[in-house]
């Protein structure tokens, strides 16, 4: 396989280790009966996974484009399918985001999950394997296996440990995602026969396809990835899934699963189908702007805190797809950074919702007012995450949204102006939410609440550090992207879409 640097570091099978380690934790939990021991196994497995993932950044070479830390092993002879993994600047931060959030999800579920604890932790770790696998796979069959594998544990997280309407939300999530996945499978099979009878993603990226074929493949990919993002009008499953999911499920769903769709656009749609991507850019940009404004407008109308954040995700992911499809360096790098930012910030907001829900057993904004007096640490964290979400200068989201808006302005001043309205609306609904929860009038119940303990703070502080680190000094996060983004333009230019 060309364009793959085999891993010659001190950890020669690092990506395979990261994919397999959560399953080792699952196997260990199968033989542990005590629930407390199960939690410790899950935490230490996820924690070791995060530590082992750090060399990906430390040893990553940002100066050139190849798939790094690669491993290629023959798997099936006919048709030729290999176990091929590797990462570049597009997938690097998504892998690290996954490994960071999984131990946080284990900790935030420590007391929140009271039934079937073993099964819950197993579902979390299986999810981690599938998510890391999606971002590392360089063979289409392997990619599809991991893509589908994450459906079952997420379905269980919502359907077993969710709220009152959990079954409805879980089935809706499953059906929407499965429908998109079937179109993805059809597109993969067509690419196999049209691209030289190979499932090698890098080889299929180098192949050339006719414009009519690109158009059909583009829309098959588009539906599969748009459901995951989710883009308007494929978003309707998301608010139900978020509201019904347990806190860890909402964090994983918002912070990682939604990024799979945007990752698919960057990994497959743009470099493989450049003519179609360029041709249908106006349609995707229009849907992105609608998502930005519609999601923000719907968030304004919500009285349920979790549903407000869910609709804000629709709006913020609209910025991601907008940045991708303006097809310039500023837009795509801004979209990549915003994928990381959204995972950090929205994950933190869902953690805040879960922490207060454990105390008041209500997600209604009206039931959780005036928390700055009884819970000053909680109120401070909530304000930080809210300010980050609305893109305050000095926080992570400002950098990502600024780059997206610069890229949008280069493409069209009108689109940039409309997208800016989404930021204004975000300030309205987020500051209104903060005013009511942090600085409203305490109720009889909220006046007696205990503030965050050290364990709860431990789930929020790493994300707060990232908010200010990226906001003040973003270059370490942007530098690994440059060569990979340039490669996307090389792939598109190869067939004459870009000069």
N, C-alpha and C positions, 0 to 999 in steps of 0.2 A: 504494500500500500504506500503510495507516494505521499509526500508532504506530512509524514508522521515521524517525529523524533522519538525513538525508543527510549524508555526511561533507564538511564545509566547512573542514577543517583544512589545514595546509600539505601534508599527504599525502592528496589527495582520494580516492585509490583504495587505501587502506591495507590493507583486508582482502583485496581481490583480489591485491594485491602479495604479501601473506603466503601466500596460497593458491598463487600461481603461481611464486614465487621458487624453491622447491625443484625445480620442473620445469625451470627455467632451468639450475640446477646439474646436473640429470640430462642435459640436452642438451649441456652443456659436457663432461661426463665421457665422452660418446659419442665425442668427438674427441681425447681424451687417452689416450695409450697407456701412459705410465709409471705404475706403481702408486702410487708416492710422490706424483706429481702428482694422481692421482685422489683420494687421501686429503686433500690440501690443498684441492682444489676442494670436496669434501664438507664439510670443516670450515669453510671460509670462507663457503660458502653458508649452512650452518646457523647460524654465528655472526652473519652479517649479518641473517638472519631473526630471531634473538633480539633484536638491537639495534633492529630496525625494529618489533618487537612492543611494546617498552617504552612508546611513546607511547599505546598503548591504555589503559594505566593512568594515565599522566600527564594525558591529555586526557579521561578518562572522567568524566562528570558523575554522581556518586552521588545527587544530590538528587532526581532524578525518574526515572520509569520510561518509557523508550522504548528501542527497538532503536537503538543508537548506531553511528556509523561506517557507516551503511547505504548500500547500493547496490542499485538495482533496475533491471534491464535486460530488456526482452522477449526471450524465447529461442525459444519455439515458440508458434505462433498457436493451433492447434487440436490437442489441448486446450490451454487457456491455461497455459503454463509460463514462468516468468521466472527469470532469474538474480538471486536476491535474497539478500543477505547482511547481517548485522548482529549485534551482540553486546549482551548486557545483563549484569547482575551475576552471573547463573548461569554464563554461558559465558566471561566475562572470564578468570577464573583458570585455566580448563581450556586456553584458547588459550595463555596465558603459560607454563603448565606444559609444554605440548607443545614450544614453541619453546626452552625452557630445557634440556629433557632431550635433544633431538636432537643438539646439538653435544657433549654429554657422552657420548652413545652412540657418536658418531664417534670421539672420543678413546679411549674404553675399548676400541674394536675395532681400534685402531691396530696393535697387535702380535698381538692374539688371532686375527684373521682372516688366514689365510695363503693361502687359495685363492679365486679368483674375487672379488678385492677390489672391482673395478669394479662387478660385479653386486650385491655386498653393499651398497655405498654407494648405488647407485641404488635398491635396495629400501628403504633407510632414508629417503631423501628423498621417494620416492613415498608412503611411509607418512605422512610429515609433512604432505604436501599433503592426503591423505585425512582425517587426524585434524583438522587445522585447519578443513577444509571442513565436517566434521560439526558442529563446534561453532558455525560461523558461518551455516550454511544456514537460510534463512527460507522456502524452498519445499520441499515434501515430496519432489518428484522429485529436486531437487538434493541434498537430504539423503540420499535413498536411494542415489543414485549414489556419493556419498562413503562412505556406510556400507558398501556392497559393495566399493568400490575398495580398502579397506584389507585385505580378505581375502587377496588374491593375494600382495602383498609379505610379509604375516605368514606365510602358508603357505610361501613360499619361504625366509624366514629360518629357520623351524624345519626344513623338509624338506631344505634344501641344506646349511646350516651347523650343523645340530643334532648331537645325540649319536648313540649307537648305534641307538636305536629311534626316530629322528627321523621316518621315514616314517609309522609308526603314529601318533605324536603329532600330526603335521601333518594327516593325514587326519581324525583324530578332532576336532581343532580346527575344521577346515573344515566337516565335516558338521554338527556341533552348531550352529555359527554360521549356516550356510546354512539349516538347518531353521527356526531362529528368524527369519531374514530373510525367508523366504517368507511366514510369518504376518504379518510387518510389512508386506510388500507388499500382501497381501490387505486389511489394515486401512486402508492408505492409499487403495486404490481405493474401498473402501466409504465412507470419509470424503469422497472427491471427489464422489460422487453424493449423499450425504446432507447435505453441508455447503454446497451451492450451486454445485457443479461448479467448484471451485477447488482448487488445490494450495497456496494461500497459507496458511502455518502460522498466522499471526496471525488471519486471517479464520476459519479453522477452529476456532481457540480461542474466538472470540466466538460461534460458532454453538451451537445447543442441540440435543441429541439425546435420544431417548426412553430410558427406563431399560433396557428389554431390549436395545436396540442398544448402549448404553454397556457393558452387561455383556459382550456378545460382543467388542466392540472392546477392552475392558480386558484380557481374557485373551489376545487375540492380541498386544497390546502387551506384556503381562506376560511371556509366554514368550520373545519376541524379546529383551527387555531383561534378563530373569532369566538367560538363557544367557550374556549378555555380562558380567554383574556379577562372577562367577556366583553365583546364589543356590542354596541347597540345594533340590531334589536335582539341579540342572542343572550342578553344579560339577565333575563327574568328568573333564572334559577338561583342567581347569586344571593339576593337578599334573603330568600327563604333558607338557603343552606347556612348562611352566616348566623341568622337569628336562632336557628335550631341547634347548630353545632355547639359542642362544648368549647371552652376557651382555647384549648390546644388545637382543636380542629379548625377554629376560625383563624388562628394565627398561621397555621400551615397552609390553609386554603388561600388566605389573602397574600401571604408573604412569599410563597413558593409556587403553588399550583397555578396561580394566575399568570406567573411569569413563563410558564411552559408555552403558552400560545405566542407571546411576543418572541420568545426564543425560536420558535418554529418559523416565524416570519423572517428572522435574521439568518437562521441557519439554512433554510430551504427556499422560501419564496423568492427573496431578492437575488441570491447568487445563482440558483438553478433556473429561475423563470424570469430573467431580467426584462425581456420585451413585454411580457404580460404585466409584470409589476409596474413598469413605467406607464403602460397603457391604462391600467385601472387605478393608478394613484389618485386621481380626483375623487373617485367613488370612496376609496378607503379614507381619504382625508375628510370628506364630508361626514362619513359615519363617525370618525374620531371626534370632530368638532361637536356633532350632535351628542355623543357620549359625554363629552366634557360638560356641556351646558345642561343636558338632561339630568345627568347624575348629580350635579351640584344643585339644580332646582329641586329634585326629589329629596335630597338630603335636608333642604330647608324645611320640608313639610313633616319631618319625622319626629315623633315623640319618644320612640324607642331608640336608645343610645346605640345599640348594636346595628339596627337597620340604618341609622344615620351614617355610621362608618362604612357600612356595606355599600350604600349609594355613593359615598365619597370615593370608594375604590373604583367604581365604574368611571367616575369623573377623572380620577388621577391616572388610571390605565389608558384613558383616552389620550392623555399627553404622551404616553409611551408609543402608542400606535401612530400618533401624529408625527413624532420625531422620527420613527422608522421610515415612514412613507413620504416624507419630504425629500428623502434620498440625497442628503448631503452630510458631510462629516459632522457638523455641529449637531444636527438633528439626531443622527444615529447614536453618537456618543452621549448626547443628553438623554436619549431614550434608555440606553444601557445603564447609565448612572441612575436614572429615575427608577428603573426596575429594582436596583439595590436600595435606593432611598425609600421607595414605597414599602418594600419588605420590612425595613427597619422601623419606619414611622407608623405604618398601619398595624404592624404586628404589636408595637408598643401600645397603641390605642386599644386594640382588642384585649391585651393583657390588663389594661386599666379597667375595662368593662368587666372582665372576669373577676378582678379583685374586689370591686364594689358589689358585684352580684352575689359573691359568697357571703357578704355581710348583710345586705338588705333583701336579697332574693327578689330583686326587681331591676329591670333594665330601663324602666320609665324615667325620663329625665326629671319629671315632677317629683318622683319619690327619692331622688338622690341629690337634693340641693344643699347648699351651704357647707360643703365639706372642707373648706379651707381652715375652719376653726378646729374641728375635732380631728382632721386628718391633713395637717399641713404638708407632710411629705408626699402624700398621695396627690394633693392638689397641685403641688409644684411639678411633679412628674407629668400629670395630665396637661398642664399648661405648656410644658416643653414639647410634648408630642403634638399638641394642637398647633402650636406656632410653627413647628417643623412642617406639619401637613399643609399649612397655608402658604408655605414658602417664604418665611421670614429670612431676610439676609443674615448670614452667619450660621444658618442651619443647612442641612444636607439638601433638602428639597429645592431651596433657592437655586443652587448650582445646576441641578438637573433641569428644572423648569426653565431657567434662563437660557441654557443651551438649546433646549427644544424650541423656545420662542425665537431665538436667533435663527435657527435653521428654518423655522416656519416663515419668518420675515423674509429670508432670502428667497424662499419659494413663492410666497404670496403675502403681501401686507394685510390683505383682508382676512386671511385665515389666521394670521398672528393676532390681529385685533380681536377676532371672535374668541380665540383660545384664551386671551388675556381676561375676558369676561369671566371665564371659569375660575381664575385665581381670585377675582374680586368676590364672586359668590362663595368660594371656599372660605374666605375671610369672614363673610357674613355668618354662615352656618356654624363654623367652628368657634368663633368668638362668642356667638350667642349661646352655644352649648356650654362653653367654659364659664360664661357669666352665670348661667343658671345652676351649674353643678358646683363650681368652686366658690362662687361668691353670692349665691342665692341665699334664701332664708332657710336655715336648718329646720328639718322636721323633728318631731319628738324622737324618731328612730335614729336619724342621722346624727343628732347632737351627741349621742352616746357611743358612737363607733370608735373602735380602736384604730390607730394609725398603722401604716405598713410596718411589718417586722423585717428583720435583716434578710430572711429568706425571700420574702416578696420583693424587697429592694434589689436583691441579687438578680432577679429576672429583668428588671428595668434598667439598671445602671449600665450594663454593657451596650444597650441600644442607645441610651442617652449619650454615652461617650462617642459612639459612631456618628450621631447626629451632628455634634459640634466638630468632630474630627473632619468629616467630609465637608461640612460647611465652611470651615476655616482653611483647611489644607487639602483640597480635593485631588491634587496632582498624583499622589500615589495610587489613587483609585482610577484615574483616567489614563495614566501612562500605559498599563497593560492592554488597553483597548485599541491603541492607535494602529498597530500593525494589522490587527484582525479586521478593523473597520476598513482600512486601506485595501485589504484583500477582497472585501465585498465589492468595492468599486472596480478592482481588477477583474473580478469574475463577471461583473455586469458590462464592463467595457470590452470584454473579449468578444461579445456578440454585438457590439456597436450601439448599446443603449446610451452609454456615457462617453464623452469625448476622451 
